[in-house]
């Protein structure tokens, strides 16, 4: 029997009333594991009304007390890490250890947000004018919403919620309907940690729920991670409705491999970054750019030898290097992209189509796939495949290699592999991409630096986590203060000069 999931409203699991449900699959076996309710307009509006009331009391707590609750939540999440990771693996398909990493990277941002008493401090200027002091204070926006993707069902919700909650906002999460169990588990852990009812809520749903959040006047800010067309649409709609928006879209992350690079290190990095989580990461390295024919020939040989022995299998099998993709539709889309690459003339070095796992024949599996000698006009180079597909585009020199990520539509992440400091410095300065790794394949910044891409990978002027996150979730109030001394002064009709 399949499980029927709930929403999490006002501190408790609440059954859906819309009558609409979506199937949640167990991708390793290809079977429906649960049904998740899809919220109606009325259900979303109810959650917002609850959040509006709860936010007043939450914001009334001082930042240190809010931080203590976040700290208890982090402790509870670590205590329940195995349960969280198991549920995440079962619904997403990533391996158990990778699922724990998903949770851990989210908790690191919450830990950073426990510094809210410091991060929320304003500024003060004594005697900014004669007898006048000026100061500023950061205050919460009110109710904020997060629309999170399927590929990081723990990390992204915590990246969105952590700063919002720490700053005194109420937060409504609309997770992906493909893997909603972990967000519901996080909501329960927040309650156990002492979070007041209604401050953190989970409303499951589809486009109807998203539209309801975007249209509700009490929702002051929206965070989104997903595809570029939807990110741009949500950003535009939110702005038109007077809301703050922080929307992150697609990616086509490049790795530049210079002739002086350690090719074994580079090959290992490419294997992990291209095929980990079955390539379903916005920071996956999906394009390798070796510089020079000798470098390219050697790199392709090394990557092929390492990739051909990778084991794709059930996500909870400790011997699996990576697991299935999230749905049958995702599998079909990835395999169609591979076929398009073949038709366009790229050299298919390793074909991951047609994978069958004994005992899991109906699972959504795609094996490691490598294309060589692709060109920048091919769909496998231009489009985000979001699967275990590595495309190799050869470059003759550094300038040609630099131009590829700089001129691409997306600008999320990029890496360079080299032993030369001058080359690395030149590359990091000039490349037109938001996050750069030097001999680091997946350059996701640590929690106290900001995460965000450029160009079609990001919409909005502030990034996720770090100091930017607290700017996004707060509004600044400036106060000019004067205490008259009792000496009468005449009315003034000019701008003050001192």
ABEGO torsion letter per residue (X at the ends): XBBBBBBBBGGBBBBBAAGBBBBBBBAAAGBBABBBBBBBAAAAAAAAAAAAAAAAAAAABBAAAAAAAAAAAAAAAAAAAAAAAAAAAAAAGBBAAAAAAAAAAAAAAAAAAAAAAAAABBBBBBGABBGBBBBBBBBBAEBBBBBBBAABAAAAAAAAAAAAAAAGBBBBBBBBAABAAAAAAAAAAAAAAGBBBGABBBBBEBAAAAAAAAABAABABBBBBEBAAAAAAAAAAAAAAGBBBBBBBBBBBBBBBBAABBAAAAAAAAAAAAABGGGBBAABBABBBBBEAAAAAAAAAAAAAAAAABBBBBAABAABABBBBABAAAAAAAAAAAAAAAAAGBBBABBABGBBBBGAAABBBBBBBBBBGBBAABAAAABBAGBBBBBBBBBABAAAAAAAAAABABBABBBBBBABAAAAAAAAAABBBABBBBGBABBBBBAABBBEBBEAABBEABBBEEAAAAAAABBBBBBBBBBBAGBBBBBBABBBAX
